[in-house]
Structures are given as C-alpha cells and as structure tokens.
Amino acid sequence: MKFLKIFLIPLFLCFLFSCGSDDDICIGGEATPRMKIKFKTKATGKLKTLDSLYINVDYGSGPVSVVATKSKTDSVLIPLRVDDAAFTKMFVGTSKAAITSEIKINYTTNSSYVSPACGIKKIYENVSALLEVPNPVLDVEKNQNQIVDESKTHFYLLF
C-alpha cells in the first residue's frame, strides 16, 4: 500500500501539471503579419533575384536595419509599425553605403483578438506605397490591398 502511494501521488501530480489548453503557445501564424515584398525588373516585368539587399525601417525613433544580406534573395518579410501611426517609412538599397530609396507605406490598422497566448494582432487595410526617393528602386507595384497574412506578396519593388 505504501508503494502505491509513493508511485501514484507523483504520477497524479505529473498529469495535473502537464495538462494545458491549446492556447498556451502561439505557433500557428496568428501574430501580426509582416509585409511580403518581391522584386521585378522594370523593363521586362519579370521576377528578379537580388545579389545583395539592405533595408532600414523607421519605426518612429529613426531608421533601424531590418534586412542586411549579401546573399541571393527573391523576397523579404518586413514588419510594419504596430502603434497608431498611419504609415511606415522604408529605406532600400543594394549596398550598405547607398541605402537611398525611400518608400512610404500608408495604411489603416484594425485590431483583432486572437487568443490569450497571442493577444491582439494588427491587420493593415487600404495599404498603398509612395516612392519618395527613386534610386535604386524605380517604382513600386501594389499586389494586395490589405495585409492579413504573410502567404501572399503585398508589393513588388521594381529595379
């Protein structure tokens, strides 16, 4: 009988503390989505792979380096501001010394509750881009009007 108490009490405690709901972890992509950007050649309109890419984003306290890669890339995911600002400024370049293209991403935000683990996520609607300084990016092509998830391409940068 003493053996059963020693064995069953720890077993019961293990079962008690291992129980949890499915909302304990936010792993299903329910968080605030990032903006997906791909690249095209302006002359032909065909998809392009860049050899190097540098992107800085201004989240309200000055530009912060978000992407700095010297490897071939065909798309990037850029987080947007999650405060109540109506735009995010993005600076793009193909070398670290020349991050000169300036793009202003305008949008309206809407918040939605996901779960206790994930909290609230932002959804970006009425998304548009304005190319303010056009070098090396020559133009911006919009593909989606809203940013709800990261599976679709939202913008194409034309080089």
C-alpha positions, -999 to +999 in steps of 0.1 A: +000+000+000+029+024+008+044+016-026+012+026-044+011+059-025+047+066-035+040+057-071+005+072-076+010+106-060+039+117-083+021+102-113-010+122-104+010+154-099+027+148-133-007+145-150-021+175-132+007+199-142+011+186-177-025+195-186-029+227-206-050+241-233-041+246-269-039+284-264-007+281-243+015+286-273+011+310-303+027+290-331+001+289-359+009+322-375-017+341-357+006+371-348+006+404-366+016+397-402+047+412-419+046+428-453+060+404-481+080+421-508+093+406-540+114+422-568+109+427-605+128+442-634+111+474-645+119+469-682+105+434-686+082+430-656+098+396-647+107+385-612+142+393-602+167+379-576+189+404-559+225+397-551+225+420-521+198+439-503+198+464-474+165+477-459+162+501-430+128+509-415+118+539-393+095+527-365+092+562-350+127+566-335+149+567-365+159+541-391+167+506-379+184+479-400+159+451-408+175+434-437+212+433-445+221+404-468+248+398-494+233+365-504+208+360-533+172+368-522+139+369-541+116+381-513+117+397-478+093+400-449+092+435-433+074+442-400+054+473-400+047+497-372+022+483-346+015+517-329-013+540-341+008+556-369-008+557-403+025+550-422+059+533-421+090+546-439+113+521-455+148+528-469+161+504-496+195+500-512+216+474-529+248+483-510+254+492-473+268+525-483+239+535-505+205+529-489+189+557-508+154+547-520+127+560-496+093+543-497+063+554-475+038+527-468+004+541-459-024+521-443-052+520-418-050+495-389-076+473-373-070+452-342-084+417-336-082+395-306-066+361-313-061+341-281-047+345-245-013+334-257-011+355-289-030+385-276-041+411-302-029+413-337-029+442-362-045+439-396-034+465-422-060+477-446-061+502-475-023+496-480-006+518-505+031+527-512+046+560-523+081+561-537+095+593-524+132+589-535+136+567-566+171+553-566+179+523-569+142+513-567+125+527-598+088+520-589+065+502-565+038+479-577+009+470-553-003+434-554-026+433-523-048+460-507-046+445-472-021+426-451-038+398-433-012+371-436+023+365-449+015+340-476+008+364-504+031+390-519+019+425-510+043+447-531+068+443-559+098+467-559+109+474-595+146+478-601 
